Amino acid sequence: MSARQGIDAAHRRAAAASPRRAPVLDRAPVLHPAPVLHPAPEPVRAENHRKEPQP
C-alpha cells in the first residue's frame, strides 16, 4: 500500500469515527479567504495621516 492510500484509509477511518468533524477540512478555505478580506492595505496608512498636519 502506498503512502497516499494509507492516508486515504486513515481519513476514511477518521470520518467514520467522527462524521461531524470531517467536513471541516472542506470548509476551511471558504471560511478564511484572507486575500479577499485584505486586498490592499497600502492606501490607508496611519503613518501618512500623522505626517500630514505637521508644518
N, C-alpha and C positions, 0 to 999 in steps of 0.2 A: 504493500500500500504506500502510495506517495504521500508526501507531506501535505499536499493540497487536499487529498482525500481524507487524511486524518483530521485536518482542521474542519472540513465539512462535516465529518461524522461527529466531532466534538460539538460543533454548533447545533447540529440536529438534536444531540442529546440534551444540550442546554435548553433548547427551545421546547423540547418535550417536558423537561423538568419544570420550566417556568415560562409558560406561553405568554404571560403578560409582559415580561421583560425583554423578550426577543425583538419586538418591533422598534425598540428604542434605537437600535443601530440604523434602521432605515430612516427614522425621523430626525436624527441628529443634524444632518446637513441642512435640512429645511428650517429647523428651529434657530440655527445660528448662521444667517447669511451676513457675516461680518463685512465683506467688501461692499455690500449694498447699504448697510446701515451707516457706514463711514466712507462715503465716496471720495471727498476731498477736504481734508482739514486745513488746507493752506489759506483760503480766502479770509477766514476769520481767525485772527491770532491776537491774544491778549498783549503780546509784546508791541505789536504795531499800534494798538489803541493807546498804550501807555506813552509811546514816543510822540504821538500827535500833538497833545496840548502844550508841550514844552516849547518855549520861545526860541 
